[in-house]
Structures are given as C-alpha cells and as structure tokens.
C-alpha cells in the first residue's frame, strides 16, 4: 500500500480528516472525515505496515475480535483505493 503524495491526516477540533493538499485534490476527494478507528489504521499505513501487521497491531492494542478487525481493515483499504487516497506501488 502506498499513500498518494499530498494526503495528510489531521485532527481538527476533535474531528479526524484526510486532506488532499494542492494538486492531489485533482485525483481524489479534497477532504474525507474518518473516525478514530480509521485514523488509527491510517497511521499504521503511514508507518509502512502491511495489512497483516495492522491486524496484529490492532489485536494487540484493542480488545476486539480478529474477524471484525480483518473485515474493517479490508473494507477501509478498499475504500481508500477506490477514492484514490492509496495507489498501487510500482513493481520493478
């Protein structure tokens, strides 16, 4: 997973927002509100974690079922690709 250049996560007045800065807004929605859980996942993606690492980190930190975590993460990642916040990494 690769975050499109120019996308930032900001907490403004208690609300988490994904913001497409500058020319990046031509490729995706300028602002998207996300909840605390999705902000946590985004921060994990920013750190370069794989989907499996995000699942493991989330299960370690929070008292939730693995089934729910996997479902949430897969749905979230699909939506980020669909909205162009994430882009496919180029393979060499």
N, C-alpha and C positions, 0 to 999 in steps of 0.2 A: 504494500500500500504506500502510495506517495501522496502527500498533501500538495495540492496545487499551490505554486508560489503566489503569495499575496493574500492567503487566507489566514486570518488570526482569530483566536478565541479571546473574548474579553468579557469580564463581568462588570456590567454597568447597572448600578443601583439594585444589585441583587439578582439581576437577570443575565444569564449566560447567552452571549451572542456569537455566532460565527459571522465574521465580516469579510467580505471580498473587497480588498483595497485596490484602488487605482484601476488599471486596465483589466484586472482579474474579474471585475464585475461584469465585463462583457461576456464572460464564459459561464457565469453562474449567478444565482440569486445574490443580490448585494448583501442582505442581512437575513440570517436564519436564527430564530430563537431555539435554544436547546435546554433540556432540563439538566439537573445536577448529574444524573447518571450518564447522559450522553457527553457532558462536559468532561467527566472522568475518562470515558472511552477516548475522547479526542486527545486528551493529554497523553494517554498511553500511545496513541498513534503518533503523536508528535515526537515521542521518545524512541520511535522506530520499532515498537513492539509488533510482533506478529499476532494474528488472531488468536492462536493458541496461548501465547504469552499473556495476552489481555484477559483471556478466560481464566488462566491460572492466577494472575494478579488479583482479579476481581473476586474470585472464590476465596483467596487467602485473606482479603481485606474485609469482605462483607459476608453476612450470613444469608446467602441466597442459594437456590438450587442451581446446579450446573446446567440443567435443561433450560431454565429461564435465562441464565447468562448467555448461553450459546445462541438462543433464539433472539435475544435483544441485540447482541453484537452483530449477528449476521444481518438482521433487518437494518440496523443502523449503517453498517458498511455498505449494503446495497443502496440505501437511500443517498449516502454521500457520493457514491459513484454516479448514480442517476442524476444528481444535482450538480455534478462536475466539481465538487469540493475535493474529491480524490481523483487521481488519474492513474492509469496503468503505468507501471515502471517499465522503462525501455530495457529490453534484454540485449545483450551484446553477443 
